[in-house]
Amino acid sequence: MNDQTIEFQAKIYVFDLNNCAREFGFKSEEHWVIQAVNKEEKSVLEMRYFPTISAKVLPDMLAEMLASVKFKLSQQLAGAEKKLDAAFILQQQLRFLIAYNPARPTR
């Protein structure tokens, strides 16, 4: 996957987020929280919040994809996200980007 492909995939992901937000009637003050997570964390977030949008990303592209998606959503990278590197991603087995709205827990 090259830089152009990462940008394209980020664009598609953001498109999906915007469609989902419209479909579920997000208000202007509601926002997506985007995180890089492992399989277990993804499952927990999917049980805790609805809707969620996730994408499986190659470990060596995860940090760049996260940064690109957050940039497209006009969000800042958190302190820990700025320090994501290949070793940490592999150690923590981070494989997914997941988006959820903390104001919309499952019932």
N, C-alpha and C positions, 0 to 999 in steps of 0.2 A: 504494500500500500504506500503510495507516495503522497506528498503534500497536497496535491490537487485532489486526490481521492479522499483524504481526510477532510478537506474543506467541503467537498461534495457531500460526504456522509454526514458531516455536521449540519449542513444546510438542510438535508432531508430530515434529520432528527428534529431540528428546530421547527421545520414545517409540520411534522407530526405533533409536536408539542402545541403549536398554535391551533391546529385543527382540533385537538382534544380539548383545549381550553375553551374554544368556541362551542364545541359539542356539549360540554358540561356546564356552560354558563358561568365561567370564571368572571368575577368582577375585576375592575381595573386595578384594584389594590391587591388582588391575589397574584401569587407568583409561584413559579416552580423552584424547588430546591433540587439541584443537580449534584450527584455524588458518584464517585468511583467506588464500587463495592465488590465484594466477593459473592459467591453463590449463596451462602448462608445469610449474609446481610440483605441481599436482594429479596430472599424469601420473606424475611421478617418485615421489610418495608412494604412488600406487596400485601401482606396480611394486615398491616397496620393502616395503610392509606389506600384510598381509591379516588381517582384513577392514578395509576402509575404507568410510566412509559420507560421501557428498558431496552438497551441495545448491547449485544455482546461485541466487545472490541478487542483486537489483538493487544497483548500486554505492552508491546513496544510502541504502540500508537495511542494508548489510553490517555496519557498525560496531555498530549497535543490535542486529542479529540475533546477532552474535558475543557481545556482552555479555549478552544475554538467555539464550542457550544456556549460557554459562559460569555464569551465576547459577543456573540450574535444575540444573546439575550440581555446584553448590557449589564452583566453581573461581574463583580470582582472575584478573583480567585482568593479563597481563604488562605491563611498563613500556611497550613499544612499542604494545601493543594499546590502552592507555589513550589514546594520542595519535593513533589512526587518525582521519583526517578525510577529507572528500570529495576534496580535492586529491591527497592521498597515494594513496588508493584508485584514483583515475582514472590517476594517473601510473604506478603499478605494475600497472595493469590487473587488480586483484583482483576476482574475480567469483564465487568459490566459498568455501563453508565446507567443510572436510574434517575428518573425525575418524578417527584411527588409534590403535592401541595400539603404543607403541614396543617392547614386549616380544614382539610377534608379527610378526617380519619374514617375508617370503616365503622360501621355500626354493629 
